[in-house]
Amino acid sequence: MNGRELLVRGGTAVIGTGLLVAAMWVHTMRPKVDAKELDPLRNDGKIGQTVSNRMFSVRVEGVQAARSLAPGLSFGNEPAIGTDGIYLAVRIRAKSEREPLRLGTAVLETPGGYGYRYDPRSGTTSTVPDMQPMIWAPGTLLFELPKQRLRGAHLVVGTGGLLPQLSAEADIDLGISPARARALLRSAVDRFDPEAAS
């Protein structure tokens, strides 16, 4: 073995070791993607306002609290569906801008980072509107949440999809101040029927 061959083998070993160390370092540096970068673009608004984006428009027409829900498709005198918290019914109107759509996501977001999905229990049903271009369709989204989480609630609705960053969302402040939350709790009804409310 001459000096040149020894130098080539030694250089190869050093380069191979360096590449192995670099590969291990890259493996430990797991890529982190900030979830906010993949979130849909949100358009903000308030209760009573029309919030529009390139895909749909939505307007919250009112909110109502309920202590219990009327059972769906009941024969006879079925008991009401109760809760330890409160049900919040959000009445909306929605239309698509270009083609027929259906809301894919609806979440009630509250201060502290809490989120509540619609249709909290089996046997309860929100009336989610099928959106058509130029035609406003009514619907009622039903959420179950703790009583103390009513204050500051926002409705976030969107089209969802496989690529969330390409979809659209509307974030609507429901205007539930501490005084409004107390009033909603005082006026909560029993055996609320979402289908009758739409």
C-alpha positions as CSV (number, residue, x, y, z in Angstrom):
1,M,0.0,0.0,0.0
2,N,1.6,3.2,-1.0
3,G,1.1,6.7,0.5
4,R,-1.4,7.8,-2.1
5,E,-3.7,4.9,-1.5
6,L,-3.5,5.4,2.3
7,L,-4.3,9.1,1.9
8,V,-7.4,8.3,-0.3
9,R,-8.7,5.7,2.2
10,G,-8.0,8.0,5.2
11,G,-9.8,10.9,3.4
12,T,-12.7,8.7,2.6
13,A,-13.0,7.6,6.2
14,V,-12.9,11.2,7.4
15,I,-15.5,12.4,4.9
16,G,-17.8,9.4,5.6
17,T,-17.6,10.0,9.4
18,G,-18.4,13.7,8.8
19,L,-21.4,12.8,6.7
20,L,-22.6,10.3,9.3
21,V,-22.3,13.0,12.1
22,A,-24.2,15.5,9.9
23,A,-27.0,13.0,9.2
24,M,-27.4,12.2,12.9
25,W,-27.5,15.9,13.7
26,V,-30.2,16.5,11.0
27,H,-32.2,13.6,12.4
28,T,-32.2,15.1,15.9
29,M,-33.3,18.4,14.5
30,R,-36.9,17.4,13.9
31,P,-38.5,19.9,11.6
32,K,-41.1,22.0,13.5
33,V,-43.9,23.7,11.6
34,D,-45.8,26.4,13.3
35,A,-49.5,25.3,13.1
36,K,-50.5,28.9,12.4
37,E,-48.7,28.8,9.0
38,L,-51.1,26.0,7.9
39,D,-54.2,27.5,9.4
40,P,-56.8,28.8,6.9
41,L,-57.1,32.6,6.4
42,R,-59.7,34.0,8.7
43,N,-62.0,36.9,8.0
44,D,-63.3,38.6,11.2
45,G,-66.7,40.0,12.1
46,K,-69.3,40.5,14.7
47,I,-72.8,39.1,15.4
48,G,-75.2,40.7,12.9
49,Q,-72.5,41.5,10.3
50,T,-72.0,39.6,7.1
51,V,-68.5,38.0,7.0
52,S,-67.4,37.2,3.5
53,N,-64.4,35.5,1.9
54,R,-63.7,34.2,-1.6
55,M,-65.7,31.0,-1.0
56,F,-68.7,31.8,1.2
57,S,-70.5,34.5,3.2
58,V,-72.0,33.9,6.7
59,R,-74.0,36.0,9.1
60,V,-74.8,35.1,12.8
61,E,-78.4,36.2,13.4
62,G,-78.6,35.4,17.1
63,V,-77.7,33.1,20.0
64,Q,-79.9,31.3,22.5
65,A,-79.0,29.2,25.5
66,A,-80.7,26.0,26.5
67,R,-80.6,23.8,29.7
68,S,-81.8,20.8,27.7
69,L,-82.6,19.6,24.2
70,A,-85.7,18.0,22.7
71,P,-84.8,14.4,21.7
72,G,-84.7,13.8,18.0
73,L,-87.2,11.4,16.3
74,S,-88.9,10.4,19.5
75,F,-92.1,8.4,19.8
76,G,-93.9,9.0,23.0
77,N,-92.6,11.0,25.9
78,E,-88.8,10.7,25.7
79,P,-86.9,12.6,28.3
80,A,-85.0,15.8,27.4
81,I,-81.3,15.6,26.8
82,G,-79.7,17.5,29.7
83,T,-76.3,18.8,30.4
84,D,-74.1,19.8,33.4
85,G,-73.1,22.9,31.4
86,I,-75.2,24.8,28.9
87,Y,-76.2,24.4,25.3
88,L,-75.6,27.4,23.0
89,A,-77.6,27.5,19.8
90,V,-76.1,29.9,17.1
91,R,-78.5,30.8,14.3
92,I,-76.7,31.5,11.1
93,R,-77.4,32.3,7.4
94,A,-74.9,31.3,4.8
95,K,-74.4,31.3,1.1
96,S,-71.6,30.3,-1.3
97,E,-69.9,32.7,-3.7
98,R,-69.3,30.4,-6.7
99,E,-70.4,26.8,-6.3
100,P,-72.5,24.7,-3.9
101,L,-70.6,24.1,-0.6
102,R,-71.2,22.7,2.9
103,L,-69.6,24.0,6.0
104,G,-66.9,21.5,6.9
105,T,-65.9,22.9,10.3
106,A,-67.7,24.8,13.0
107,V,-66.0,25.5,16.4
108,L,-67.0,27.7,19.3
109,E,-63.7,29.1,20.5
110,T,-63.6,30.6,24.0
111,P,-60.9,32.6,26.0
112,G,-58.1,30.4,27.3
113,G,-57.8,28.4,24.1
114,Y,-60.8,26.2,24.5
115,G,-62.7,24.9,21.4
116,Y,-66.1,23.2,21.3
117,R,-67.4,21.3,18.2
118,Y,-71.0,21.5,17.1
119,D,-73.4,18.5,17.6
120,P,-72.0,17.6,21.0
121,R,-73.9,14.4,21.6
122,S,-75.5,11.6,19.6
123,G,-79.2,12.2,19.3
124,T,-78.7,16.0,18.9
125,T,-78.5,17.6,15.5
126,S,-77.4,21.0,14.3
127,T,-79.0,22.1,11.1
128,V,-76.0,22.9,8.9
129,P,-77.1,24.8,5.7
130,D,-76.1,23.6,2.2
131,M,-74.8,26.7,0.6
132,Q,-75.8,27.7,-2.9
133,P,-74.5,30.7,-4.8
134,M,-76.6,33.9,-4.3
135,I,-79.1,32.1,-2.0
136,W,-79.0,32.6,1.8
137,A,-79.8,29.4,3.7
138,P,-80.6,29.3,7.4
139,G,-79.1,26.9,9.9
140,T,-78.6,26.4,13.7
141,L,-75.3,25.2,15.1
142,L,-75.5,23.6,18.6
143,F,-72.7,23.6,21.1
144,E,-72.4,22.2,24.6
145,L,-70.0,24.0,26.9
146,P,-69.4,24.9,30.6
147,K,-71.5,27.8,31.8
148,Q,-68.4,29.9,32.7
149,R,-67.1,29.6,29.1
150,L,-69.9,31.6,27.5
151,R,-68.2,35.0,28.0
152,G,-66.1,36.0,25.0
153,A,-67.1,33.1,22.7
154,H,-66.4,33.3,19.0
155,L,-67.9,31.2,16.2
156,V,-65.3,29.9,13.7
157,V,-66.8,28.3,10.6
158,G,-65.0,27.1,7.5
159,T,-65.0,24.8,4.5
160,G,-62.3,22.5,5.8
161,G,-60.6,20.2,3.2
162,L,-57.4,18.3,2.7
163,L,-55.3,21.5,2.4
164,P,-56.4,23.7,5.3
165,Q,-54.2,26.6,4.3
166,L,-56.1,26.8,1.0
167,S,-59.5,26.9,2.6
168,A,-61.3,29.8,4.1
169,E,-62.8,30.5,7.6
170,A,-64.9,33.2,9.2
171,D,-64.3,34.2,12.8
172,I,-67.4,35.9,14.3
173,D,-67.5,37.5,17.8
174,L,-70.8,36.6,19.3
175,G,-70.8,39.7,21.6
176,I,-71.2,37.7,24.8
177,S,-70.0,40.1,27.5
178,P,-70.2,39.1,31.2
179,A,-73.6,40.8,31.5
180,R,-74.8,39.1,28.2
181,A,-73.6,35.7,29.5
182,R,-75.6,36.1,32.7
183,A,-78.7,37.2,30.7
184,L,-78.4,34.1,28.4
185,L,-78.1,31.8,31.4
186,R,-81.2,33.4,33.1
187,S,-83.2,33.0,29.9
188,A,-82.1,29.5,29.0
189,V,-85.0,27.3,27.8
190,D,-85.8,23.6,28.3
191,R,-86.3,21.1,25.4
192,F,-84.7,23.3,22.8
193,D,-85.3,22.0,19.2
194,P,-82.6,23.1,16.7
195,E,-84.8,22.2,13.7
196,A,-87.6,24.4,14.9
197,A,-85.2,27.3,15.5
198,S,-83.8,27.3,11.9
